[in-house]
Amino acid sequence: MMRITVDAQHATPLRQALIRDCGGQQWTIRVTPLHGTGRVRLSLYLPKEAVNGAIQRLAHLAPTAEMGRLLEIPDAPTDAWRDLMNGETLPRADLPIERVETAEKGGTLAQLLSPQHVLLGLDAVDRETLFAQFGRFFEQHHGLSATSVTEGLTAREALGSTGLGQGVAVPHGQIRALRHAMAFYVRPVIPIPFDAPDGKPVSDVVVLLVPEWANSTHLRLLADVAQRFCDHEFRELLHGCLDAGAVCQLFSSYEEADRTERGASHR
């Protein structure tokens, strides 16, 4: 995935060039206006073999473009990766408007993580054991029944593995009695099987729990996970964090760097 900031008039010529250059290949482009600047941010999801050509096109068509970090997505994304990139379908049309608006005001991944939400060295041999142990942890520290949490995670997993590949999984669920979104980082003692697309076991687990009505928050947090864990450098630094405080600091520092980059694009 490539993130690029360009003058608004360059977005259409770049899109047309990609249509010509990437014919027959899967790719998407998302355009986000940066209001008051005359510029837009492009999120490009391209095949690896098309990246160099896209960069050359960009240099030719938009010499004033600003390129952010280049993020790597697995070659064979699971349904979970597609959820993160495209947004899950979470039909809850019966929700009151004020509850949806409340959901959209939830915190970011970095803001929701605290040292109490980081579990390093969890002893689990498979997904089922991990979910059961996490459910007990949640019951002991947050008062909801272990069964409701475990069943929520298991129900989502039954729709398709949330193992993303590259040693990352993002199990998530909507929990009826939960009042606000919560995020946890879990690192098992040894990597565990997760039916990941690359067949590799998982060593980095982000657990997301949200209220049943909080669809907007759910999707935004999934997007946060996608952005963070696509970054190879971030994953390497995360593996070097030896305590919960260091994990939280790493998430916070990357979020601050993102804010700085966005601020620079607005100037």
Salt bridges, closest charged atoms under 4 A:
ASP7 OD1 - ARG39 NH1 2.63
ASP21 OD2 - ARG57 NE 2.74
GLU66 OE2 - ARG39 NH2 3.68
GLU72 OE2 - LYS48 NZ 3.51
ASP75 OD1 - LYS48 NZ 3.65
ASP79 OD1 - ARG82 NH1 3.29
ASP83 OD2 - ARG156 NH2 2.49
GLU88 OE2 - ARG156 NE 3.00
GLU88 OE2 - HIS172 NE2 3.06
GLU88 OE1 - HIS218 NE2 3.91
GLU157 OE2 - ARG127 NH1 3.01
ASP195 OD2 - ARG127 NH2 2.66
ASP204 OD2 - HIS239 NE2 2.60
GLU212 OE1 - ARG176 NH1 3.54
ASP231 OD2 - ARG69 NE 2.77
GLU236 OE2 - HIS232 NE2 3.90
GLU255 OE2 - ARG259 NH1 2.87
GLU256 OE1 - ARG259 NH2 2.40
ASP258 OD1 - ARG69 NH2 3.16
ASP258 OD2 - ARG228 NH2 2.73
